[in-house]
Amino acid sequence: MMSKFKEALERGKEAREQEGKVRNKKAQAGVVDFGAQARAWLNHVVVASLEAAKAEVAGEVTVEMDTAPRRQAKASTPSIRFKVYSKQGVEKEEVGRTFTVNVQLSGQVSVSSPGMVAREVGNIGDRTDERFSTLLAELIEDAAKGT
């Protein structure tokens, strides 16, 4: 009778271990899916909007992108940096700001810059670029004014 009890304990232990392994695989798959979704949103919405803006304002304002910051290449929350600037004054001094588009684990996307309160611009579940494009237009106008 004691050996049946030990066998039952062993089977229970093995079942718990298997269940833990399945949970781990599901959790890892969720992270991969989130990262892929976030990168797809950044490419679909942010990169596309930045490319369109870059072409539209080429003569007045410069828009540069860094889509793969080296220190964040394997980050679980992807981001994109971009810089908006115009040439000002007699010496054509570059005046501009660098912005970072961050995707939080909640799926919310925000744009921030040193000295600027982060602004929410959507969620990776929303494929429209309206909120980001509106903010980008404001940032470009500010760069054109030199502020």
DSSP file with accessible surface (Angstrom, degrees, kcal/mol):
  #  RESIDUE AA STRUCTURE BP1 BP2  ACC     N-H-->O    O-->H-N    N-H-->O    O-->H-N    TCO  KAPPA ALPHA  PHI   PSI    X-CA   Y-CA   Z-CA
    1    1 A M     >        0   0  197      0, 0.0     4,-1.6     0, 0.0     5,-0.1   0.000 360.0 360.0 360.0 -38.0    0.0    0.0    0.0
    2    2 A M  H  >  +     0   0  129      1,-0.2     4,-2.2     2,-0.2     5,-0.2   0.868 360.0  55.0 -64.7 -36.0    2.9    2.4    0.8
    3    3 A S  H  > S+     0   0   71      1,-0.2     4,-2.4     2,-0.2    -1,-0.2   0.867 105.4  52.7 -67.6 -34.7    4.4    1.9   -2.6
    4    4 A K  H  > S+     0   0  154      2,-0.2     4,-2.3     1,-0.2    -1,-0.2   0.904 108.9  50.7 -64.9 -38.4    1.1    2.9   -4.3
    5    5 A F  H  X S+     0   0  123     -4,-1.6     4,-2.3     2,-0.2    -2,-0.2   0.939 110.9  47.6 -64.6 -43.9    1.1    6.1   -2.2
    6    6 A K  H  X S+     0   0  131     -4,-2.2     4,-2.4     1,-0.2    -2,-0.2   0.901 111.1  51.7 -64.0 -40.2    4.7    6.9   -3.2
    7    7 A E  H  X S+     0   0  104     -4,-2.4     4,-2.6     2,-0.2    -1,-0.2   0.914 109.2  50.2 -62.7 -41.5    3.8    6.2   -6.9
    8    8 A A  H  X S+     0   0   43     -4,-2.3     4,-2.4     1,-0.2    -2,-0.2   0.904 110.1  50.4 -64.0 -40.8    0.8    8.6   -6.6
    9    9 A L  H  X S+     0   0   93     -4,-2.3     4,-2.5     2,-0.2    -2,-0.2   0.923 111.2  48.6 -62.3 -43.4    3.1   11.3   -5.1
   10   10 A E  H  X S+     0   0  102     -4,-2.4     4,-2.7     2,-0.2    -2,-0.2   0.910 110.9  49.8 -63.7 -43.9    5.6   10.9   -7.9
   11   11 A R  H  X S+     0   0  146     -4,-2.6     4,-2.4     2,-0.2    -1,-0.2   0.913 111.8  49.3 -62.1 -40.7    2.9   11.1  -10.6
   12   12 A G  H  X S+     0   0   25     -4,-2.4     4,-2.3     2,-0.2    -2,-0.2   0.915 111.0  49.5 -63.3 -41.6    1.5   14.3   -8.9
   13   13 A K  H  X S+     0   0   98     -4,-2.5     4,-2.2     2,-0.2    -2,-0.2   0.933 112.0  47.8 -63.4 -46.0    5.0   15.7   -8.8
   14   14 A E  H  X S+     0   0  111     -4,-2.7     4,-2.5     1,-0.2    -2,-0.2   0.904 110.4  52.5 -62.5 -39.9    5.6   14.9  -12.5
   15   15 A A  H  X S+     0   0   56     -4,-2.4     4,-2.5     1,-0.2    -1,-0.2   0.918 109.4  48.8 -63.8 -41.8    2.2   16.4  -13.4
   16   16 A R  H  X S+     0   0  159     -4,-2.3     4,-2.4     2,-0.2    -1,-0.2   0.904 110.9  50.8 -65.2 -39.5    3.0   19.7  -11.6
   17   17 A E  H  X S+     0   0   98     -4,-2.2     4,-2.2     2,-0.2    -2,-0.2   0.929 111.5  47.5 -63.4 -44.0    6.4   19.9  -13.3
   18   18 A Q  H  X S+     0   0  110     -4,-2.5     4,-2.4     2,-0.2    -2,-0.2   0.912 111.0  51.5 -62.8 -42.6    4.8   19.4  -16.7
   19   19 A E  H  X S+     0   0  111     -4,-2.5     4,-2.4     1,-0.2    -1,-0.2   0.912 109.3  50.7 -62.1 -40.4    2.1   22.0  -15.9
   20   20 A G  H  X S+     0   0   25     -4,-2.4     4,-2.4     1,-0.2    -1,-0.2   0.908 109.3  50.7 -63.2 -40.6    4.9   24.4  -15.0
   21   21 A K  H  X S+     0   0  114     -4,-2.2     4,-2.3     2,-0.2    -2,-0.2   0.911 109.9  49.9 -64.1 -41.5    6.7   23.8  -18.2
   22   22 A V  H  X S+     0   0   72     -4,-2.4     4,-2.4     2,-0.2    -2,-0.2   0.933 110.9  49.5 -63.7 -43.4    3.5   24.4  -20.2
   23   23 A R  H  X S+     0   0  147     -4,-2.4     4,-2.5     1,-0.2    -2,-0.2   0.911 110.2  51.3 -61.5 -41.8    2.9   27.7  -18.3
   24   24 A N  H  X S+     0   0  105     -4,-2.4     4,-2.6     2,-0.2    -1,-0.2   0.923 110.0  48.8 -61.3 -44.8    6.5   28.8  -19.0
   25   25 A K  H  X S+     0   0  150     -4,-2.3     4,-2.4     1,-0.2    -2,-0.2   0.917 112.1  49.0 -62.8 -41.1    6.2   28.1  -22.7
   26   26 A K  H  X S+     0   0  150     -4,-2.4     4,-2.1     2,-0.2    -2,-0.2   0.916 111.7  49.2 -65.1 -40.8    2.9   30.0  -22.9
   27   27 A A  H  X S+     0   0   60     -4,-2.5     4,-1.8     2,-0.2    -2,-0.2   0.925 111.9  48.1 -64.8 -43.0    4.4   33.0  -21.0
   28   28 A Q  H  X S+     0   0  129     -4,-2.6     4,-2.1     1,-0.2    -2,-0.2   0.906 110.3  51.9 -65.5 -38.3    7.4   33.0  -23.4
   29   29 A A  H  X S+     0   0   46     -4,-2.4     4,-2.7    -5,-0.2    -1,-0.2   0.895 106.7  54.8 -64.7 -36.5    5.2   32.8  -26.4
   30   30 A G  H  X S+     0   0   38     -4,-2.1     4,-2.5     2,-0.2    -1,-0.2   0.907 107.9  48.4 -63.5 -39.9    3.2   35.8  -25.0
   31   31 A V  H  X S+     0   0   87     -4,-1.8     4,-2.7     2,-0.2     5,-0.2   0.933 112.3  48.3 -66.6 -44.1    6.3   37.9  -24.8
   32   32 A V  H  X S+     0   0   94     -4,-2.1     4,-2.6     1,-0.2     5,-0.2   0.940 112.5  49.0 -61.9 -45.4    7.4   37.0  -28.3
   33   33 A D  H  X S+     0   0   98     -4,-2.7     4,-2.7     2,-0.2    -2,-0.2   0.919 111.6  49.1 -61.4 -42.7    3.9   37.8  -29.6
   34   34 A F  H  X S+     0   0   27     -4,-2.5     4,-3.0     2,-0.2     5,-0.2   0.946 111.7  48.4 -62.9 -46.9    3.9   41.2  -27.8
   35   35 A G  H  X S+     0   0    5     -4,-2.7     4,-2.6     1,-0.2     5,-0.2   0.916 113.5  47.2 -60.0 -42.8    7.3   42.1  -29.1
   36   36 A A  H  X S+     0   0   49     -4,-2.6     4,-2.4    -5,-0.2    -1,-0.2   0.918 113.4  48.3 -65.5 -42.2    6.3   41.2  -32.6
   37   37 A Q  H  X S+     0   0  116     -4,-2.7     4,-2.4    -5,-0.2    -2,-0.2   0.920 112.5  48.8 -62.9 -44.0    3.0   43.1  -32.3
   38   38 A A  H  X S+     0   0    0     -4,-3.0     4,-2.7     2,-0.2    -2,-0.2   0.932 112.6  46.9 -64.4 -44.8    4.8   46.2  -30.9
   39   39 A R  H  X S+     0   0  115     -4,-2.6     4,-2.6    -5,-0.2     5,-0.2   0.905 111.5  51.8 -64.6 -38.6    7.4   46.2  -33.7
   40   40 A A  H  X S+     0   0   37     -4,-2.4     4,-3.2    -5,-0.2     5,-0.2   0.923 111.0  47.9 -63.2 -41.9    4.7   45.7  -36.3
   41   41 A W  H  X>S+     0   0    2     -4,-2.4     4,-3.1     2,-0.2     5,-0.8   0.937 111.3  50.2 -63.9 -45.2    2.8   48.7  -34.9
   42   42 A L  I  <>S+     0   0    4     -4,-2.7     5,-2.9     1,-0.2     4,-0.3   0.919 116.1  42.1 -60.0 -42.3    5.9   50.8  -34.8
   43   43 A N  I  <>S+     0   0   95     -4,-2.6     5,-1.1     3,-0.2    -2,-0.2   0.930 118.7  44.2 -69.2 -45.3    6.7   49.9  -38.4
   44   44 A H  I  <5S+     0   0  104     -4,-3.2    -2,-0.2    -5,-0.2    -3,-0.2   0.904 131.6  16.8 -68.3 -43.2    3.1   50.2  -39.7
   45   45 A V  I  X5S+     0   0    1     -4,-3.1     4,-2.0    -5,-0.2    -3,-0.2   0.912 130.9  34.5 -97.6 -57.4    2.3   53.5  -37.9
   46   46 A V  I  ><S+     0   0    0     -5,-0.8     4,-2.9    -4,-0.3     5,-0.2   0.967 121.1  41.7 -72.5 -53.9    5.4   55.3  -36.7
   47   47 A V  I  ><S+     0   0   26     -5,-2.9     4,-2.8     1,-0.2     5,-0.2   0.933 116.9  49.9 -62.1 -42.6    7.9   54.5  -39.5
   48   48 A A  H  ><S+     0   0   48     -5,-1.1     4,-2.3    -6,-0.3    -1,-0.2   0.926 113.2  46.2 -61.9 -42.9    5.3   55.0  -42.2
   49   49 A S  H  X S+     0   0    8     -4,-2.0     4,-2.6     2,-0.2    -2,-0.2   0.910 113.3  49.0 -66.1 -41.3    4.3   58.4  -40.7
   50   50 A L  H  X S+     0   0    0     -4,-2.9     4,-2.8     2,-0.2    -2,-0.2   0.914 111.3  49.5 -65.6 -41.0    7.9   59.5  -40.3
   51   51 A E  H  X S+     0   0   96     -4,-2.8     4,-2.0    -5,-0.2    -2,-0.2   0.921 112.7  47.4 -62.9 -43.6    8.7   58.5  -43.9
   52   52 A A  H  X S+     0   0   54     -4,-2.3     4,-2.1    -5,-0.2    -2,-0.2   0.930 114.6  46.1 -64.2 -43.7    5.7   60.4  -45.2
   53   53 A A  H  X S+     0   0   13     -4,-2.6     4,-2.3     1,-0.2    -2,-0.2   0.905 109.2  55.7 -65.4 -41.0    6.5   63.5  -43.1
   54   54 A K  H  < S+     0   0   89     -4,-2.8     4,-0.3     1,-0.2    -1,-0.2   0.920 111.8  43.0 -57.8 -44.7   10.2   63.3  -44.1
   55   55 A A  H >< S+     0   0   80     -4,-2.0     3,-0.6     1,-0.2    -1,-0.2   0.879 114.3  51.4 -69.5 -36.8    9.2   63.4  -47.8
   56   56 A E  H 3< S+     0   0  162     -4,-2.1     3,-0.2     1,-0.2    -2,-0.2   0.844 120.2  30.2 -72.2 -35.7    6.6   66.2  -47.3
   57   57 A V  T >X S+     0   0   21     -4,-2.3     4,-2.7     1,-0.2     3,-1.3   0.125  78.1 128.0-112.5  22.0    8.7   68.7  -45.4
   58   58 A A  T <4 S+     0   0   70     -3,-0.6    -1,-0.2    -4,-0.3    -2,-0.1   0.803  73.8  47.7 -52.8 -36.9   12.1   67.9  -46.9
   59   59 A G  T 34 S+     0   0   83     -3,-0.2    -1,-0.3    -4,-0.2     3,-0.1   0.777 123.3  29.4 -78.8 -22.8   13.0   71.5  -47.8
   60   60 A E  T <4 S+     0   0  142     -3,-1.3    27,-0.4     1,-0.3     2,-0.4   0.834 123.7  21.4-105.4 -43.1   12.0   73.1  -44.5
   61   61 A V     <  -     0   0    2     -4,-2.7     2,-0.4    25,-0.1    -1,-0.3  -0.968  66.0-134.5-133.4 146.3   12.6   70.6  -41.7
   62   62 A T  E     -A   85   0A  47     23,-3.7    23,-2.3    -2,-0.4     2,-0.5  -0.865  14.7-168.0-104.1 134.7   14.7   67.4  -41.4
   63   63 A V  E     -A   84   0A   1     -2,-0.4     2,-0.4    21,-0.2    21,-0.2  -0.988   8.7-177.9-121.6 118.4   13.3   64.3  -39.9
   64   64 A E  E     -A   83   0A  90     19,-2.5    19,-2.7    -2,-0.5     2,-0.4  -0.938   8.1-156.0-116.3 144.1   15.8   61.5  -39.1
   65   65 A M  E     -A   82   0A  46     -2,-0.4     2,-0.4    17,-0.2    17,-0.2  -0.918  17.5-168.4-121.1 146.8   15.0   58.1  -37.7
   66   66 A D  E     +A   81   0A  64     15,-3.2    15,-2.1    -2,-0.4    -2,-0.0  -0.892  14.5 175.2-126.0  94.9   16.9   55.5  -35.7
   67   67 A T  S    S+     0   0   74     -2,-0.4    12,-0.2     1,-0.2    -1,-0.1   0.632  72.4  39.3 -81.1 -12.3   14.6   52.5  -35.8
   68   68 A A  S    S-     0   0   64     13,-0.1    -1,-0.2    -3,-0.1     5,-0.1  -0.572  71.5-164.1-137.9  74.0   17.0   50.1  -34.0
   69   69 A P    >   -     0   0    6      0, 0.0     3,-1.3     0, 0.0     4,-0.2  -0.390  23.0-133.3 -57.0 130.7   18.8   51.7  -31.1
   70   70 A R  G >  S+     0   0  214      1,-0.3     3,-1.2     2,-0.2     4,-0.2   0.866 101.1  53.5 -58.3 -40.6   21.7   49.4  -30.3
   71   71 A R  G 3  S+     0   0  166      1,-0.3    -1,-0.3     2,-0.1     3,-0.2   0.669 114.4  42.3 -73.8 -11.7   21.2   49.3  -26.6
   72   72 A Q  G X  S+     0   0   56     -3,-1.3     3,-1.8     1,-0.1    -1,-0.3   0.201  75.4 116.7-116.0  17.2   17.5   48.3  -27.0
   73   73 A A  T <  S+     0   0   76     -3,-1.2    -1,-0.1     1,-0.3    -2,-0.1   0.839  90.0  29.2 -58.0 -33.9   17.9   45.7  -29.8
   74   74 A K  T 3  S+     0   0  206     -4,-0.2    -1,-0.3    -3,-0.2    -2,-0.1   0.107  89.7 137.4-113.3  22.1   16.6   42.9  -27.5
   75   75 A A    <   -     0   0   34     -3,-1.8    -3,-0.1     1,-0.1     4,-0.0  -0.349  56.4-135.7 -68.5 147.4   14.4   44.9  -25.3
   76   76 A S  S    S+     0   0   66      1,-0.2    -1,-0.1     2,-0.1    -4,-0.0   0.693 100.7  51.6 -77.1 -17.4   11.0   43.5  -24.5
   77   77 A T  S    S-     0   0   47     -5,-0.0    -1,-0.2   -39,-0.0    -2,-0.1  -0.875  89.2-147.7-119.6  97.8    9.4   46.8  -25.1
   78   78 A P        -     0   0   11      0, 0.0    25,-1.5     0, 0.0     2,-0.3  -0.162  18.7-178.6 -64.2 157.2   10.5   48.1  -28.5
   79   79 A S  E     - B   0 102A   8     23,-0.2     2,-0.4   -12,-0.2    23,-0.2  -0.959  18.3-146.1-149.6 165.3   11.0   51.8  -29.3
   80   80 A I  E     - B   0 101A   4     21,-1.8    21,-3.4    -2,-0.3     2,-0.4  -0.997  11.5-152.4-134.4 138.5   12.0   54.1  -32.1
   81   81 A R  E     +AB  66 100A  72    -15,-2.1   -15,-3.2    -2,-0.4     2,-0.3  -0.879  17.1 174.0-108.3 145.6   13.9   57.3  -31.8
   82   82 A F  E     -AB  65  99A   3     17,-2.5    17,-3.6    -2,-0.4     2,-0.4  -0.981  18.6-145.4-146.9 156.4   13.6   60.2  -34.3
   83   83 A K  E     -AB  64  98A  62    -19,-2.7   -19,-2.5    -2,-0.3     2,-0.5  -0.979   7.0-165.9-125.0 136.4   15.0   63.7  -34.5
   84   84 A V  E     +AB  63  97A   1     13,-2.1    13,-2.0    -2,-0.4     2,-0.3  -0.989  25.9 147.0-121.3 124.3   13.2   66.7  -35.9
   85   85 A Y  E     -AB  62  96A  14    -23,-2.3   -23,-3.7    -2,-0.5     2,-0.3  -0.991  29.4-153.6-153.5 160.8   15.2   69.9  -36.7
   86   86 A S  E     - B   0  95A   4      9,-1.9     9,-2.0    -2,-0.3     2,-0.6  -0.911  31.8-107.1-128.8 161.3   15.5   72.8  -39.0
   87   87 A K  E     - B   0  94A 108    -27,-0.4     2,-0.3    -2,-0.3     7,-0.2  -0.805  44.9-172.2 -91.1 124.9   18.4   74.9  -40.0
   88   88 A Q  E   > + B   0  93A  65      5,-2.6     5,-1.9    -2,-0.6     4,-0.1  -0.865  31.7   3.7-119.2 152.7   18.2   78.3  -38.3
   89   89 A G  T > 5S-     0   0   57     -2,-0.3     3,-0.9     3,-0.2    -2,-0.0   0.063  94.6 -56.1  74.4-179.7   20.0   81.6  -38.5
   90   90 A V  T 3 5S+     0   0  148      1,-0.2    -1,-0.2     2,-0.1     0, 0.0   0.878 135.2  48.6 -66.8 -38.8   22.8   83.0  -40.6
   91   91 A E  T 3 5S-     0   0  169     -3,-0.1    -1,-0.2     1,-0.0    -2,-0.2   0.405 109.5-122.4 -84.5   3.9   25.2   80.2  -39.7
   92   92 A K  T < 5 -     0   0  132     -3,-0.9    -3,-0.2     1,-0.2     2,-0.2   0.932  40.8-172.1  54.7  48.4   22.6   77.5  -40.4
   93   93 A E  E   < -B   88   0A 120     -5,-1.9    -5,-2.6    -6,-0.1     2,-0.5  -0.520  24.5-117.6 -72.3 136.4   22.8   76.1  -36.9
   94   94 A E  E     -B   87   0A  95     -2,-0.2     2,-0.5    -7,-0.2    -7,-0.2  -0.647  33.8-178.4 -78.1 124.6   20.8   72.9  -36.4
   95   95 A V  E     +B   86   0A  49     -9,-2.0    -9,-1.9    -2,-0.5     2,-0.3  -0.991  27.1 112.0-123.6 120.9   18.1   73.4  -33.8
   96   96 A G  E     -B   85   0A  37     -2,-0.5     2,-0.3   -11,-0.2   -11,-0.2  -0.975  49.1-114.5-170.0-178.2   16.0   70.3  -32.9
   97   97 A R  E     -B   84   0A  89    -13,-2.0   -13,-2.1    -2,-0.3     2,-0.4  -0.974  17.4-131.2-135.2 151.2   15.0   67.7  -30.5
   98   98 A T  E     -B   83   0A  63     -2,-0.3     2,-0.3   -15,-0.2   -15,-0.2  -0.867  26.7-166.8-101.9 133.4   15.2   63.9  -30.3
   99   99 A F  E     -B   82   0A   5    -17,-3.6   -17,-2.5    -2,-0.4     2,-0.4  -0.878   9.6-150.0-120.3 151.5   12.1   62.0  -29.5
  100  100 A T  E     -BC  81 112A  20     12,-2.7    12,-2.2    -2,-0.3     2,-0.7  -0.988   3.6-153.5-123.9 129.2   11.5   58.5  -28.4
  101  101 A V  E     -BC  80 111A   0    -21,-3.4   -21,-1.8    -2,-0.4     2,-0.4  -0.911  23.8-170.4 -99.3 115.3    8.4   56.4  -29.2
  102  102 A N  E     -BC  79 110A  43      8,-2.7     8,-2.3    -2,-0.7     2,-0.6  -0.886  18.4-151.0-111.4 142.1    8.0   53.8  -26.5
  103  103 A V  E     - C   0 109A   2    -25,-1.5     6,-0.2    -2,-0.4     2,-0.1  -0.951  18.5-151.2-108.8 117.8    5.6   50.9  -26.3
  104  104 A Q    >   -     0   0   67      4,-2.8     3,-2.3    -2,-0.6   -66,-0.0  -0.446  30.4-105.2 -81.6 163.8    4.7   49.9  -22.8
  105  105 A L  T 3  S+     0   0  123      1,-0.3    -1,-0.1     2,-0.1    -2,-0.0   0.763 120.6  64.0 -61.6 -22.5    3.8   46.3  -21.8
  106  106 A S  T 3  S-     0   0   88      2,-0.1    -1,-0.3     1,-0.1     3,-0.1   0.629 119.3-111.0 -73.8 -13.0    0.2   47.4  -21.6
  107  107 A G  S <  S+     0   0    4     -3,-2.3    17,-2.1     1,-0.4    18,-0.2   0.278  74.3 137.0  97.8  -9.2    0.3   48.2  -25.3
  108  108 A Q  E     - D   0 123A  64     15,-0.2    -4,-2.8    16,-0.1     2,-0.4  -0.460  42.6-148.3 -71.1 144.3    0.1   51.9  -24.8
  109  109 A V  E     +CD 103 122A   0     13,-2.8    12,-3.1    -6,-0.2    13,-0.7  -0.940  18.0 178.7-118.0 134.7    2.4   54.0  -26.9
  110  110 A S  E     -CD 102 120A   5     -8,-2.3    -8,-2.7    -2,-0.4     2,-0.4  -0.945  21.3-141.6-134.5 156.8    3.9   57.3  -25.9
  111  111 A V  E     +CD 101 119A   0      8,-2.5     8,-2.8    -2,-0.3     2,-0.3  -0.970  28.9 170.8-116.2 132.5    6.2   59.9  -27.3
  112  112 A S  E     +C  100   0A  31    -12,-2.2   -12,-2.7    -2,-0.4     5,-0.1  -0.922  14.3 178.6-139.7 163.0    8.7   61.6  -25.0
  113  113 A S  E >   - D   0 116A  10      3,-0.6     3,-2.4    -2,-0.3   -14,-0.1  -0.965  48.7 -77.4-155.8 152.8   11.7   63.9  -25.2
  114  114 A P  T 3  S+     0   0  113      0, 0.0     3,-0.1     0, 0.0   -16,-0.1  -0.346 122.1  16.3 -54.9 130.3   14.0   65.5  -22.6
  115  115 A G  T 3  S+     0   0   91      1,-0.2     2,-0.4     0, 0.0    -3,-0.0   0.519 109.4 101.0  82.8   7.2   12.1   68.4  -21.0
  116  116 A M  E <  S-D  113   0A  39     -3,-2.4    -3,-0.6     3,-0.0     2,-0.3  -0.976  75.0-121.2-127.1 135.6    8.8   67.2  -22.4
  117  117 A V  E     -     0   0A 126     -2,-0.4    -6,-0.1    -5,-0.1     0, 0.0  -0.573  45.3-101.7 -70.7 132.7    6.0   65.3  -20.6
  118  118 A A  E     -     0   0A  50     -2,-0.3     2,-0.5    -6,-0.1    -6,-0.2  -0.293  37.0-147.3 -57.7 138.1    5.4   62.0  -22.4
  119  119 A R  E     -D  111   0A 107     -8,-2.8    -8,-2.5    -3,-0.1     2,-0.3  -0.943   9.9-127.9-114.5 129.7    2.3   62.2  -24.6
  120  120 A E  E     +D  110   0A  89     -2,-0.5   -10,-0.3   -10,-0.2     3,-0.1  -0.559  27.6 175.3 -73.0 135.8    0.1   59.1  -25.2
  121  121 A V  E     -     0   0A   7    -12,-3.1    11,-0.4     1,-0.4     2,-0.3   0.206  50.3 -71.5-129.2  15.0   -0.5   58.5  -28.9
  122  122 A G  E     -D  109   0A   5    -13,-0.7   -13,-2.8     9,-0.1    -1,-0.4  -0.883  49.3 -73.3 136.3-165.0   -2.4   55.2  -29.0
  123  123 A N  E >   -D  108   0A  53     -2,-0.3     3,-2.1   -15,-0.3   -15,-0.2  -0.976  33.3-119.0-137.9 147.5   -2.3   51.5  -28.5
  124  124 A I  T 3  S+     0   0   18    -17,-2.1   -16,-0.1    -2,-0.3   -17,-0.1   0.692 112.7  65.2 -65.2 -15.2   -0.7   48.8  -30.6
  125  125 A G  T 3  S+     0   0   67    -18,-0.2     2,-0.6     1,-0.1    -1,-0.3   0.710  90.1  75.4 -75.5 -18.5   -4.2   47.3  -31.0
  126  126 A D    <   -     0   0   68     -3,-2.1    -3,-0.1     1,-0.1    -1,-0.1  -0.838  62.9-169.6 -97.8 117.5   -5.2   50.4  -33.0
  127  127 A R        +     0   0  117     -2,-0.6     2,-0.2   -82,-0.0    -1,-0.1   0.460  52.8 105.3 -88.3  -0.7   -3.8   50.4  -36.5
  128  128 A T        -     0   0   78      1,-0.1     4,-0.2     4,-0.0     3,-0.2  -0.559  56.7-155.6 -81.4 148.5   -4.7   54.0  -37.3
  129  129 A D     >  +     0   0   73     -2,-0.2     4,-3.2     1,-0.1     5,-0.3   0.296  61.2 110.4-103.7  10.8   -2.0   56.6  -37.3
  130  130 A E  H  > S+     0   0  139      1,-0.2     4,-2.3     2,-0.2     5,-0.2   0.911  79.3  43.1 -56.6 -50.5   -4.2   59.6  -36.7
  131  131 A R  H  > S+     0   0  128      2,-0.2     4,-2.0     1,-0.2    -1,-0.2   0.923 118.5  44.5 -66.0 -42.4   -3.0   60.4  -33.1
  132  132 A F  H  > S+     0   0    2    -11,-0.4     4,-2.9    -4,-0.2    -2,-0.2   0.935 113.4  50.7 -67.5 -43.1    0.7   59.9  -33.9
  133  133 A S  H  X S+     0   0   39     -4,-3.2     4,-2.4     1,-0.2    -2,-0.2   0.891 109.2  51.6 -61.8 -38.6    0.4   61.8  -37.2
  134  134 A T  H  X S+     0   0   75     -4,-2.3     4,-1.9    -5,-0.3    -1,-0.2   0.939 112.5  45.0 -64.2 -45.6   -1.3   64.7  -35.4
  135  135 A L  H  X S+     0   0    5     -4,-2.0     4,-2.5     2,-0.2    -2,-0.2   0.923 111.6  53.2 -64.5 -41.3    1.5   64.9  -32.7
  136  136 A L  H  X S+     0   0    6     -4,-2.9     4,-2.5     1,-0.2    -2,-0.2   0.914 106.6  52.5 -60.7 -41.0    4.2   64.5  -35.4
  137  137 A A  H  X S+     0   0   45     -4,-2.4     4,-2.5     1,-0.2    -1,-0.2   0.915 109.6  49.5 -61.4 -41.1    2.7   67.5  -37.3
  138  138 A E  H  X S+     0   0   71     -4,-1.9     4,-2.4     2,-0.2    -2,-0.2   0.922 111.0  49.3 -62.7 -43.7    2.8   69.6  -34.1
  139  139 A L  H  X S+     0   0   12     -4,-2.5     4,-2.1     2,-0.2    -2,-0.2   0.891 111.5  48.9 -64.7 -38.4    6.5   68.6  -33.5
  140  140 A I  H  X S+     0   0   18     -4,-2.5     4,-2.5     2,-0.2    -1,-0.2   0.913 110.2  51.0 -68.0 -41.0    7.4   69.5  -37.0
  141  141 A E  H  X S+     0   0  110     -4,-2.5     4,-1.9     1,-0.2    -2,-0.2   0.922 110.4  49.7 -61.4 -43.3    5.7   72.9  -36.7
  142  142 A D  H  X>S+     0   0   64     -4,-2.4     5,-2.6     1,-0.2     4,-0.9   0.903 111.2  49.1 -62.5 -40.0    7.5   73.6  -33.5
  143  143 A A  H  <5S+     0   0    9     -4,-2.1     3,-0.4     1,-0.2   -57,-0.2   0.896 108.9  52.6 -65.9 -38.9   10.8   72.6  -35.2
  144  144 A A  H  <5S+     0   0   46     -4,-2.5    -1,-0.2     1,-0.2    -2,-0.2   0.865 111.0  47.3 -65.5 -33.8   10.1   74.9  -38.1
  145  145 A K  H  <5S-     0   0  141     -4,-1.9    -1,-0.2    -5,-0.2    -2,-0.2   0.637 115.3-119.1 -79.0 -17.3    9.4   77.8  -35.7
  146  146 A G  T  <5       0   0   28     -4,-0.9    -3,-0.2    -3,-0.4    -2,-0.1   0.703 360.0 360.0  85.4  22.5   12.6   77.0  -33.9
  147  147 A T      <       0   0  109     -5,-2.6    -1,-0.2    -6,-0.2    -2,-0.1  -0.581 360.0 360.0-101.0 360.0   11.0   76.2  -30.5
